[in-house]
Amino acid sequence: MAGRQRRFLDRVEAGGLLAEVVTSLVRPPVLVLGVPRGGVVVAAQVAVRLGAPLDVVVPRKVGAPGNPELAVGAVADGVQALDEPAIRRLGLDMAAVRAEAARQTAEVARRTAAYRDGLPPLELAGRTAVLVDDGVATGWTCAAAASYTRRAGATRVLVAVPVGPPDLAERLSPVVDQVVVLLTPDPYLNVGQVYEHFPQVDDDEVLRCLQERRASTPR
């Protein structure tokens, strides 16, 4: 689904609107996975509406050496995806790119452990995974997160985001079954452009969302 004019008040409103669409597209058993930090706030609304458990998946962008804002891949738990054609085209040192990927992989492990607060990951095998972020720019981290859910045994992977590029479904088609995008602005400058209020989300808020949902649903 795509639109071009409206804006969301905040991540909570975006999550509620996203949940209205996702509800008709999935059947139990479902596990909702939020991408920290802001994506977990959105995902919590989807999980409540679906009556589903909430967990996290932590992907990290792999930036080009000397230009960290330029994504040349992404990593997640047990997943490394590098844009090798772009790396060659840009003349980047592959060894340096792989070293950066290793650094980001270590950060994935650190953040995942912190967000799960000592608990094991929720079981994905045999479930539909609903992967939620507060928006997608390039799609690299989303693809890495989706690949993680496949490796963990999800039978179906649905990506649901409030905002993304018009070709997001095409970009993610190799690793997901369905993509829901509420808004596809033109021009698309950044995720925050469709939110009235888009503050930084800190780790305490991520933990609060996860703990509240854990208290309401069985693992």
C-alpha positions in Angstrom: 0.0 0.0 0.0 1.4 3.4 -0.8 0.4 7.0 -0.2 2.1 10.3 -0.7 0.5 13.1 1.3 -0.2 12.3 4.9 2.2 12.5 7.8 2.2 10.5 11.1 2.0 12.3 14.4 4.7 10.0 15.9 5.9 6.4 15.9 3.0 5.2 18.1 0.4 6.5 15.6 2.4 5.0 12.7 2.4 1.6 14.5 -1.3 1.7 15.0 -2.0 2.4 11.4 0.5 -0.2 10.3 -1.2 -2.8 12.6 -4.6 -2.2 10.9 -3.1 -3.3 7.6 -1.0 -6.2 8.9 -3.8 -7.8 10.9 -5.6 -8.9 7.7 -2.4 -10.4 6.2 -1.1 -12.8 8.8 -2.4 -15.8 10.7 -1.0 -17.3 14.0 1.5 -18.3 15.1 3.2 -14.9 14.6 6.3 -13.2 16.1 6.8 -9.5 15.7 10.4 -8.4 15.5 11.3 -4.7 16.0 14.5 -3.1 14.7 16.0 -1.0 17.4 15.7 1.6 18.3 12.7 3.4 16.8 11.4 0.4 15.1 10.7 -1.3 18.4 8.2 1.5 19.4 6.4 0.9 16.1 6.6 -2.8 16.4 5.1 -2.8 20.0 1.9 -1.3 18.5 1.7 -4.1 15.9 2.4 -6.8 18.5 -0.4 -5.6 20.7 -2.9 -5.5 17.9 -1.9 -9.0 16.7 -1.7 -10.4 20.3 1.7 -11.6 19.4 5.0 -11.7 21.3 7.6 -9.1 20.6 11.4 -9.6 20.1 14.2 -7.7 18.5 16.5 -8.2 15.6 19.6 -6.0 15.4 21.0 -5.3 11.9 23.8 -2.9 11.4 24.9 -1.0 8.3 28.4 -1.7 6.9 29.7 1.7 5.8 32.3 2.3 3.1 35.9 2.8 4.5 36.4 6.6 4.8 32.7 7.2 4.1 30.7 5.5 6.8 27.4 7.0 5.6 27.6 5.2 2.3 26.2 1.7 2.9 27.9 -1.1 1.1 26.2 -3.9 3.0 24.7 -4.9 6.4 25.1 -7.5 9.0 22.7 -9.2 11.5 23.0 -12.1 13.9 24.7 -14.8 11.7 24.2 -12.8 8.5 26.6 -10.8 6.4 25.5 -9.2 3.2 27.9 -7.1 1.2 27.3 -5.3 -2.1 30.3 -6.7 -3.8 29.6 -5.1 -7.2 29.4 -1.7 -5.6 32.5 -2.3 -3.6 34.4 -3.2 -6.8 32.9 -0.3 -8.7 34.0 2.2 -6.0 37.5 0.7 -5.8 37.1 -0.1 -2.1 39.6 -2.3 -0.2 37.6 -5.5 0.4 39.8 -6.3 3.5 38.9 -3.0 5.0 35.2 -3.6 4.2 35.3 -7.0 5.9 37.0 -5.5 8.9 34.2 -3.0 9.2 31.7 -5.8 8.9 33.4 -7.6 11.7 33.2 -4.5 13.9 29.5 -4.2 13.2 28.9 -7.9 13.8 30.4 -7.5 17.3 28.1 -4.5 17.9 25.1 -6.6 16.8 26.0 -9.2 19.5 26.5 -6.5 22.2 23.2 -4.7 21.5 21.2 -7.9 21.1 22.4 -9.2 24.5 21.5 -5.8 26.1 18.0 -5.6 24.6 17.1 -9.2 25.5 18.3 -8.6 29.0 19.7 -12.1 29.5 16.8 -13.9 27.9 17.1 -16.2 24.9 15.6 -15.2 21.6 12.0 -16.1 21.0 11.3 -19.1 18.8 10.9 -18.3 15.1 10.7 -21.8 13.7 7.2 -22.5 12.3 6.0 -18.9 12.8 5.3 -16.0 10.5 7.8 -13.2 11.2 6.6 -9.7 11.0 9.6 -7.5 10.7 9.0 -3.8 11.7 11.0 -0.7 11.5 10.1 3.0 11.7 11.2 3.4 8.1 13.6 2.1 5.5 16.1 4.1 3.4 18.3 1.8 1.4 16.9 -1.6 2.5 20.3 -3.1 3.3 19.7 -3.5 7.1 16.1 -4.6 6.5 17.3 -7.3 4.1 19.9 -8.5 6.6 17.3 -8.7 9.3 14.9 -10.6 7.0 17.7 -13.1 6.2 18.2 -13.6 9.9 14.5 -14.6 10.3 14.8 -17.1 7.5 17.9 -18.7 9.1 16.0 -18.9 12.4 13.3 -20.9 10.7 10.4 -18.5 10.0 8.0 -20.0 7.6 6.9 -16.6 6.2 8.5 -13.2 6.4 6.5 -10.0 6.2 8.2 -6.6 6.3 6.0 -3.8 7.6 7.2 -0.2 7.7 5.4 3.2 7.8 7.7 4.7 5.1 10.1 3.5 2.5 11.1 4.0 -1.2 8.6 3.0 -3.9 10.7 0.1 -5.0 11.2 -1.4 -1.6 9.2 -4.6 -2.3 11.4 -5.2 -5.4 14.6 -4.7 -3.4 13.5 -7.1 -0.7 11.8 -9.7 -2.9 14.8 -12.2 -2.7 14.4 -12.5 1.1 10.8 -11.7 2.1 7.4 -12.9 1.2 5.5 -9.6 1.5 6.2 -5.9 2.1 3.8 -3.4 3.6 4.7 0.3 3.2 2.2 2.9 4.2 3.9 6.0 2.6 6.3 6.3 -0.3 7.1 10.1 -0.5 8.4 11.7 -3.6 11.0 13.0 -3.2 12.0 10.6 -0.5 14.7 12.5 1.6 14.7 10.6 4.9 12.6 8.6 7.3 11.8 11.5 9.6 10.2 13.6 6.8 6.8 11.8 7.3 6.7 12.3 11.1 5.5 15.4 13.0 7.4 14.2 16.0 10.5 12.0 15.4 12.7 12.2 18.6 15.6 9.9 19.2 14.7 6.7 21.0 17.0 5.6 23.8 17.8 2.1 25.0 15.6 2.5 28.1 12.5 3.0 25.9 13.4 -0.1 23.8 13.7 -2.1 27.0 10.4 -0.8 28.3 8.6 -1.8 25.2 10.0 -5.3 25.3 9.4 -5.8 29.0 5.8 -4.6 28.8 5.1 -7.1 25.9 6.9 -9.9 27.6 4.7 -9.4 30.7 1.6 -9.8 28.5 2.4 -12.7 26.2 3.9 -16.2 26.7 7.3 -16.9 25.2 
